[in-house]
Amino acid sequence: MIPRDRTVTLEGTAYFLGFIGSIWLANWLITHWGTLKYPDSPYLIPVWPGALTPSGVSVYAPSGVLAVGLSFTLRDLVQRRLGVRVAMLAIVLGSVVSAALDPALALASGAAFLLAESLDLAVYTPLQRRNLVGAVVASNVVGIVVDSLVFVSLAFGSLALLEGQIIGKAWMSLAAIPLVYGIRAWDQTRGVGSHDITVTRS
């Protein structure tokens, strides 16, 4: 049987690698997969049906939003398992990877990632011990909006793509909520809390 401390570290390492991997996946998706592509544009996917929009036109976003939306939850889980310092290291490393993978949009990618993930950390940190799921949701909302706003502003000088970016990332954050609930329940059965701090079950 693996000691609890080692198990927690292994879980944190898996989240860390998943976090970095989500950045690579976002860049791969926008160049390889989607349902729509215009010349000199990333692959796009529908994130909101036209039947629910006033114009009747579906809302589209670059397919990479699927991985970016997931990255915010993974960063929260890195912090839960390995602490703030490792989470900050992951953010810095992720910013470098994001900029390096997309040289044409290096400033927009790196700046958006660094600022959004840092704010995600700032919101998540004071909330996590009281309500893990609430902390993840609140921090993800802030991170998603800031990441989308900064990226489209710097990359395109326009907010025309903002709506699709936010909606697409939000879907992935919502999809991750059952996972967060499961992790919280599992932690309670093992007496594990944030950064392996023992929690008391009531």
Backbone bond lengths (Angstrom), bond angles and torsions (degrees), N, CA, C in turn:
res aa  C-N    CA-C-N  psi(-1)  N-CA   C-N-CA  omega(-1)  CA-C   N-CA-C  phi
1 M - - - 1.472 - - 1.519 110.07 -
2 I 1.324 117.42 132.33 1.462 122.18 -178.93 1.529 109.49 -75.93
3 P 1.349 118.95 131.00 1.466 121.24 177.46 1.523 111.16 -56.30
4 R 1.347 115.17 149.22 1.464 119.33 -175.61 1.518 111.93 -59.15
5 D 1.341 117.53 -43.44 1.462 120.29 -178.21 1.525 110.92 -59.06
6 R 1.326 115.91 -42.52 1.461 119.86 -179.69 1.521 110.71 -68.30
7 T 1.327 116.49 -38.41 1.463 120.15 178.65 1.524 110.84 -60.96
8 V 1.324 116.37 -44.76 1.463 121.05 179.36 1.520 110.57 -61.68
9 T 1.331 116.78 -42.08 1.466 120.81 178.84 1.526 111.31 -64.12
10 L 1.327 116.17 -41.38 1.467 120.02 178.66 1.528 110.76 -64.05
11 E 1.322 115.96 -40.71 1.463 119.45 177.22 1.521 110.53 -62.38
12 G 1.322 116.56 -44.87 1.463 120.73 178.89 1.518 112.15 -61.54
13 T 1.323 116.21 -39.42 1.466 120.49 178.23 1.528 110.78 -64.09
14 A 1.328 115.72 -39.29 1.467 119.81 178.05 1.520 110.63 -63.98
15 Y 1.340 117.19 -41.76 1.459 120.37 177.60 1.524 110.93 -65.34
16 F 1.329 116.22 -39.31 1.470 120.97 179.06 1.527 110.09 -60.72
17 L 1.333 116.17 -48.93 1.461 119.95 -179.80 1.525 110.82 -65.79
18 G 1.335 116.30 -36.19 1.456 119.19 176.68 1.515 111.89 -64.73
19 F 1.327 116.14 -38.23 1.464 121.57 178.33 1.527 110.88 -61.78
20 I 1.329 116.41 -49.66 1.472 120.05 178.64 1.529 109.88 -64.90
21 G 1.333 116.15 -39.31 1.456 119.80 179.67 1.512 112.91 -64.24
22 S 1.336 117.30 -31.97 1.466 120.50 179.47 1.525 111.25 -64.97
23 I 1.327 116.51 -29.81 1.470 120.63 178.09 1.520 109.61 -69.50
24 W 1.328 115.87 -45.02 1.467 119.45 176.80 1.526 110.01 -61.98
25 L 1.331 116.57 -43.31 1.461 120.43 -177.89 1.526 111.54 -62.37
26 A 1.331 117.20 -39.43 1.467 120.59 179.10 1.523 110.49 -59.18
27 N 1.328 116.42 -43.41 1.460 120.21 179.89 1.529 111.66 -70.00
28 W 1.328 116.76 -35.30 1.470 119.83 178.29 1.524 110.28 -67.34
29 L 1.325 116.88 -42.61 1.460 120.74 -177.00 1.527 112.43 -60.77
30 I 1.325 116.62 -44.70 1.465 118.34 -175.14 1.532 112.81 -69.39
31 T 1.326 116.74 -14.26 1.464 119.53 178.70 1.529 113.49 -108.93
32 H 1.343 117.50 -5.89 1.460 119.24 -174.84 1.524 115.40 -131.92
33 W 1.321 119.22 -20.18 1.466 118.49 -170.78 1.524 111.88 -144.85
34 G 1.324 114.35 138.54 1.455 121.12 177.15 1.514 109.59 167.70
35 T 1.303 117.17 176.94 1.463 121.28 -179.24 1.522 112.65 -101.45
36 L 1.336 116.60 -10.33 1.457 120.91 -177.12 1.516 108.96 -150.14
37 K 1.331 115.20 139.76 1.467 119.13 177.60 1.513 109.83 -150.35
38 Y 1.328 115.05 128.70 1.450 121.88 173.80 1.526 108.58 -100.46
39 P 1.340 118.14 159.05 1.467 119.71 177.17 1.529 111.01 -55.38
40 D 1.339 115.44 136.55 1.470 122.30 178.07 1.526 112.89 59.61
41 S 1.319 116.37 30.58 1.464 119.83 177.31 1.526 108.52 -132.08
42 P 1.339 117.27 158.68 1.462 119.41 176.26 1.519 110.72 -72.56
43 Y 1.310 115.98 164.46 1.465 119.58 173.33 1.517 108.85 -65.89
44 L 1.329 115.77 141.04 1.449 121.70 -177.44 1.528 110.56 -117.32
45 I 1.327 115.15 155.15 1.461 121.35 174.56 1.532 108.60 -134.25
46 P 1.329 117.89 149.93 1.468 119.37 175.94 1.526 109.67 -75.04
47 V 1.320 117.05 133.24 1.463 120.43 179.39 1.529 112.09 -117.32
48 W 1.333 116.02 -8.07 1.468 120.54 177.10 1.519 107.75 -152.72
49 P 1.343 118.33 128.57 1.469 120.95 -174.68 1.522 113.21 -70.33
50 G 1.314 115.14 145.41 1.458 120.75 179.64 1.510 112.87 -61.30
51 A 1.330 117.30 -28.35 1.469 120.77 -179.79 1.519 112.01 -62.82
52 L 1.320 117.47 -19.41 1.458 121.69 -177.84 1.529 112.72 -107.83
53 T 1.330 116.89 11.92 1.460 120.40 177.01 1.526 109.76 -112.75
54 P 1.330 118.41 148.39 1.473 121.04 179.82 1.518 113.19 -58.66
55 S 1.339 116.38 -33.48 1.458 120.35 -177.54 1.527 113.11 -83.22
56 G 1.331 116.41 -15.54 1.453 120.37 -176.80 1.517 113.04 80.82
57 V 1.330 117.27 6.17 1.464 122.30 -179.67 1.527 109.54 -104.56
58 S 1.306 116.33 132.54 1.458 120.43 179.42 1.523 111.26 -63.29
59 V 1.323 115.71 149.41 1.460 120.99 176.08 1.527 108.00 -92.04
60 Y 1.334 116.15 128.31 1.456 121.82 -179.19 1.525 110.68 -113.43
61 A 1.337 114.73 156.73 1.461 121.21 175.80 1.520 108.56 -147.23
62 P 1.328 118.42 156.28 1.464 120.34 174.44 1.531 109.78 -56.56
63 S 1.326 116.73 138.35 1.467 120.58 -174.76 1.525 113.10 -60.20
64 G 1.317 117.41 -20.67 1.461 120.72 179.16 1.514 114.14 -63.05
65 V 1.345 117.81 -16.20 1.469 119.68 -179.67 1.528 111.27 -61.13
66 L 1.325 117.45 -25.24 1.462 120.14 179.46 1.518 111.20 -61.58
67 A 1.331 115.77 -45.15 1.465 120.16 -179.71 1.525 111.60 -76.54
68 V 1.318 117.16 -37.22 1.462 120.36 179.92 1.522 110.72 -63.68
69 G 1.330 116.85 -42.21 1.456 120.33 178.48 1.512 111.90 -60.10
70 L 1.320 117.12 -37.83 1.457 121.66 179.09 1.523 111.97 -70.66
71 S 1.335 117.03 -30.33 1.468 120.65 -175.16 1.525 112.50 -61.59
72 F 1.320 117.95 -31.33 1.466 119.78 -178.92 1.531 111.23 -66.80
73 T 1.309 116.99 -41.09 1.462 120.20 177.22 1.523 110.67 -67.51
74 L 1.320 117.34 -41.31 1.462 120.54 178.72 1.527 111.03 -61.90
75 R 1.331 117.72 -38.21 1.461 119.58 178.34 1.517 111.02 -64.03
76 D 1.335 116.54 -40.17 1.460 120.36 176.91 1.526 111.07 -61.00
77 L 1.316 116.32 -39.94 1.462 120.36 -179.27 1.520 111.90 -71.47
78 V 1.326 117.03 -32.83 1.472 120.31 173.40 1.526 109.69 -59.73
79 Q 1.310 116.39 -45.48 1.463 120.11 179.78 1.523 111.13 -65.51
80 R 1.315 117.40 -39.56 1.462 120.48 -178.97 1.518 111.26 -61.72
81 R 1.317 116.54 -37.87 1.455 120.42 -177.46 1.538 113.84 -88.95
82 L 1.322 117.32 -39.31 1.467 120.08 -170.11 1.520 114.51 -115.12
83 G 1.329 118.54 -6.96 1.446 120.94 175.53 1.523 114.73 98.02
84 V 1.334 114.37 171.79 1.466 121.32 -174.99 1.523 112.15 -65.10
85 R 1.325 117.34 -42.36 1.470 119.91 -176.49 1.521 111.82 -61.26
86 V 1.317 116.63 -44.11 1.467 119.71 178.97 1.526 109.72 -67.72
87 A 1.326 116.82 -37.03 1.459 120.15 177.77 1.530 110.54 -62.70
88 M 1.323 116.70 -41.10 1.471 120.40 177.53 1.523 111.12 -65.04
89 L 1.340 116.50 -39.52 1.462 120.26 175.72 1.526 110.52 -61.25
90 A 1.335 116.23 -41.77 1.467 120.35 178.89 1.523 110.87 -62.26
91 I 1.332 117.03 -38.66 1.464 120.94 179.88 1.529 110.71 -64.75
92 V 1.335 116.45 -46.49 1.470 120.59 179.98 1.525 110.26 -62.75
93 L 1.323 116.16 -47.45 1.463 120.14 179.29 1.519 111.00 -62.41
94 G 1.311 116.06 -41.38 1.459 120.20 179.05 1.511 112.56 -63.45
95 S 1.329 116.75 -37.27 1.468 120.94 178.37 1.520 110.65 -64.42
96 V 1.329 116.09 -41.70 1.465 120.67 178.85 1.523 110.56 -64.74
97 V 1.333 115.98 -45.54 1.472 120.52 179.57 1.521 110.13 -62.34
98 S 1.326 116.96 -43.42 1.459 121.13 -179.37 1.522 111.49 -59.92
99 A 1.329 116.15 -44.40 1.465 120.38 179.98 1.528 111.34 -69.02
100 A 1.340 116.32 -39.60 1.467 120.32 -176.84 1.515 112.72 -69.39
101 L 1.335 116.88 -34.04 1.461 120.20 -177.76 1.522 113.13 -74.91
102 D 1.315 117.09 -18.00 1.465 120.90 -178.28 1.522 109.31 -134.50
103 P 1.357 117.93 73.75 1.468 121.42 -176.17 1.524 113.41 -56.17
104 A 1.329 116.77 -33.61 1.467 119.75 -177.79 1.526 111.66 -65.46
105 L 1.323 116.16 -29.13 1.461 120.83 -178.90 1.527 110.44 -123.15
106 A 1.321 116.14 33.20 1.458 121.26 -173.72 1.526 112.64 -56.38
107 L 1.349 117.22 -47.34 1.455 120.28 -178.27 1.521 111.02 -63.56
108 A 1.328 116.36 -47.64 1.463 120.31 -178.88 1.522 111.23 -63.66
109 S 1.328 117.17 -45.33 1.466 121.12 -178.22 1.520 111.19 -65.50
110 G 1.337 116.07 -49.86 1.457 120.28 -176.97 1.513 112.88 -65.44
111 A 1.340 116.82 -45.14 1.464 120.71 -178.08 1.524 111.43 -66.87
112 A 1.323 116.73 -43.81 1.464 120.61 -179.86 1.523 110.53 -62.65
113 F 1.316 116.12 -43.97 1.460 120.48 -178.76 1.524 110.97 -65.30
114 L 1.319 117.16 -47.74 1.466 121.24 -177.33 1.524 111.42 -61.81
115 L 1.324 116.89 -47.80 1.460 120.24 -177.85 1.527 111.76 -68.06
116 A 1.324 116.73 -45.92 1.461 120.21 -176.65 1.526 111.81 -65.35
117 E 1.330 116.99 -44.77 1.456 119.83 -179.08 1.529 111.32 -69.10
118 S 1.335 117.65 -32.67 1.464 120.79 177.37 1.528 110.49 -66.78
119 L 1.325 116.98 -41.53 1.461 120.31 177.23 1.527 110.86 -68.58
120 D 1.328 116.54 -35.30 1.460 120.99 175.00 1.532 109.32 -57.32
121 L 1.323 116.24 -45.99 1.465 121.50 178.22 1.520 111.22 -62.11
122 A 1.337 116.48 -44.36 1.466 120.85 -177.21 1.522 112.14 -63.39
123 V 1.333 117.39 -35.63 1.465 120.93 179.80 1.526 110.69 -79.22
124 Y 1.314 116.63 -40.85 1.462 121.83 -176.41 1.524 112.47 -66.90
125 T 1.324 116.98 -41.46 1.464 121.49 -171.20 1.529 114.18 -55.77
126 P 1.339 120.11 -51.36 1.472 118.26 -177.91 1.530 114.55 -74.88
127 L 1.338 117.21 -15.01 1.464 120.06 -175.55 1.526 113.85 -96.89
128 Q 1.327 116.89 -22.21 1.464 120.58 -166.89 1.518 114.38 -62.23
129 R 1.312 118.99 -34.85 1.462 120.06 -174.87 1.524 111.98 -76.33
130 R 1.304 116.61 -23.81 1.457 120.23 -179.99 1.530 111.74 -88.18
131 N 1.333 116.12 -38.28 1.462 119.48 -175.66 1.527 108.37 -156.97
132 L 1.328 116.10 98.19 1.464 120.18 -175.69 1.526 111.83 -60.42
133 V 1.327 116.42 -49.25 1.468 119.77 -177.25 1.528 110.20 -63.33
134 G 1.330 117.26 -44.70 1.460 120.62 178.12 1.515 112.11 -61.29
135 A 1.339 116.42 -37.95 1.468 120.57 178.95 1.519 111.08 -65.32
136 V 1.342 116.35 -42.30 1.463 120.40 179.24 1.529 110.88 -64.51
137 V 1.323 116.57 -45.15 1.468 120.39 -179.08 1.528 110.63 -63.54
138 A 1.334 117.21 -48.97 1.466 121.05 -177.58 1.526 111.52 -62.77
139 S 1.328 116.58 -45.48 1.468 119.46 -178.53 1.523 111.37 -68.02
140 N 1.337 116.38 -36.35 1.467 119.36 178.52 1.526 111.74 -65.65
141 V 1.326 116.55 -40.37 1.468 119.82 178.89 1.522 110.10 -59.34
142 V 1.324 116.32 -47.85 1.470 119.95 179.24 1.522 110.69 -62.39
143 G 1.330 116.54 -47.46 1.463 120.43 -178.53 1.512 112.97 -61.44
144 I 1.323 116.60 -43.19 1.470 121.45 -178.54 1.522 111.08 -63.07
145 V 1.319 117.15 -47.53 1.466 120.41 -177.72 1.529 110.42 -64.81
146 V 1.327 117.46 -45.86 1.463 120.49 -178.24 1.523 110.91 -66.76
147 D 1.334 117.55 -44.33 1.462 120.95 179.15 1.524 110.95 -58.32
148 S 1.318 116.38 -45.88 1.466 120.77 -178.70 1.524 111.47 -66.63
149 L 1.323 116.41 -44.58 1.457 121.30 -177.79 1.525 111.76 -63.57
150 V 1.325 116.50 -47.35 1.468 120.40 -178.73 1.521 110.89 -67.27
151 F 1.332 116.59 -43.04 1.462 119.29 -176.67 1.520 112.61 -63.35
152 V 1.338 117.36 -52.55 1.468 118.90 -177.05 1.531 111.48 -67.26
153 S 1.322 117.52 -30.69 1.465 120.30 179.14 1.521 110.94 -67.55
154 L 1.338 116.08 -46.81 1.464 120.11 -178.01 1.527 112.36 -76.78
155 A 1.325 116.58 -36.69 1.467 119.84 -175.30 1.519 112.72 -78.59
156 F 1.324 117.41 -38.34 1.456 120.45 -172.30 1.522 114.24 -122.57
157 G 1.329 117.22 -8.89 1.461 120.06 -179.13 1.513 112.42 63.44
158 S 1.335 116.24 25.62 1.457 121.70 -177.07 1.519 108.95 -153.02
159 L 1.330 116.25 154.35 1.460 120.72 177.05 1.525 111.74 -103.40
160 A 1.334 116.14 17.18 1.464 120.54 -175.82 1.522 112.63 -61.23
161 L 1.349 117.54 -32.23 1.464 121.04 -177.20 1.524 112.89 -96.26
162 L 1.325 116.47 4.82 1.461 119.91 -173.41 1.523 112.77 -62.28
163 E 1.321 116.83 -43.96 1.458 120.80 -176.08 1.521 112.09 -57.95
164 G 1.318 116.01 -49.66 1.457 120.25 -178.87 1.520 112.37 -64.08
165 Q 1.329 116.55 -38.51 1.459 120.58 178.83 1.526 110.70 -59.88
166 I 1.314 116.40 -48.17 1.466 120.51 -177.07 1.529 111.00 -65.75
167 I 1.323 116.59 -45.43 1.465 120.11 -178.22 1.526 111.03 -63.15
168 G 1.326 116.82 -45.93 1.463 120.44 -178.10 1.516 112.54 -61.54
169 K 1.330 116.94 -44.05 1.467 120.15 179.45 1.523 111.38 -68.76
170 A 1.331 115.86 -35.44 1.462 119.84 -179.36 1.535 111.26 -64.49
171 W 1.339 117.40 -36.97 1.463 119.50 178.90 1.523 110.98 -58.56
172 M 1.324 116.82 -42.57 1.464 119.84 -178.36 1.518 111.66 -70.06
173 S 1.311 116.65 -35.63 1.468 119.41 176.79 1.525 110.70 -65.06
174 L 1.329 116.14 -41.09 1.462 119.91 177.07 1.529 111.31 -64.30
175 A 1.324 116.25 -38.55 1.460 120.22 -179.66 1.526 111.65 -64.79
176 A 1.325 116.70 -26.11 1.469 120.75 -177.92 1.521 113.27 -83.52
177 I 1.330 118.33 -10.84 1.466 120.94 -176.42 1.531 112.80 -59.89
178 P 1.344 119.93 -43.89 1.477 118.69 176.94 1.531 112.42 -58.34
179 L 1.337 116.82 -35.70 1.463 120.68 177.12 1.523 110.29 -62.82
180 V 1.322 117.31 -43.32 1.458 121.45 -179.81 1.526 110.53 -64.72
181 Y 1.322 116.85 -41.96 1.467 120.63 175.59 1.532 110.30 -58.19
182 G 1.326 116.25 -44.77 1.457 120.65 179.94 1.518 112.20 -62.61
183 I 1.335 116.27 -42.12 1.463 120.16 179.34 1.524 110.75 -64.59
184 R 1.328 116.54 -41.16 1.466 119.67 178.85 1.530 111.05 -62.00
185 A 1.323 116.25 -44.57 1.470 119.95 179.99 1.527 110.85 -64.33
186 W 1.323 115.98 -41.57 1.475 120.33 179.74 1.522 110.41 -64.67
187 D 1.321 116.70 -40.66 1.459 120.75 178.97 1.523 111.22 -62.80
188 Q 1.316 116.70 -38.80 1.463 120.43 -179.38 1.517 111.37 -65.70
189 T 1.320 117.24 -36.48 1.463 119.75 179.01 1.520 111.17 -70.17
190 R 1.332 117.65 -25.04 1.468 121.52 -179.61 1.523 112.81 -97.98
191 G 1.346 116.77 -5.71 1.457 119.65 -176.56 1.508 112.54 70.64
192 V 1.335 116.57 33.55 1.459 121.73 -179.04 1.518 109.49 -111.75
193 G 1.332 116.83 132.71 1.453 121.61 177.74 1.512 111.33 -119.35
194 S 1.308 115.57 -155.78 1.459 120.83 -179.91 1.517 110.80 -62.89
195 H 1.314 115.95 126.20 1.469 122.69 -178.19 1.521 111.02 52.78
196 D 1.340 114.83 42.42 1.457 123.49 177.44 1.525 112.10 59.35
197 I 1.332 116.88 42.66 1.449 120.99 171.86 1.525 107.75 -96.85
198 T 1.307 116.27 128.52 1.462 120.51 -174.99 1.519 110.59 -62.59
199 V 1.312 115.81 134.94 1.466 120.92 177.09 1.515 109.22 -112.07
200 T 1.313 115.85 154.28 1.459 120.93 -179.63 1.510 108.79 -101.30
201 R 1.315 116.69 128.97 1.456 120.77 178.30 1.517 109.52 -87.84
202 S 1.322 114.46 133.09 1.460 118.32 178.16 1.517 110.33 -96.85
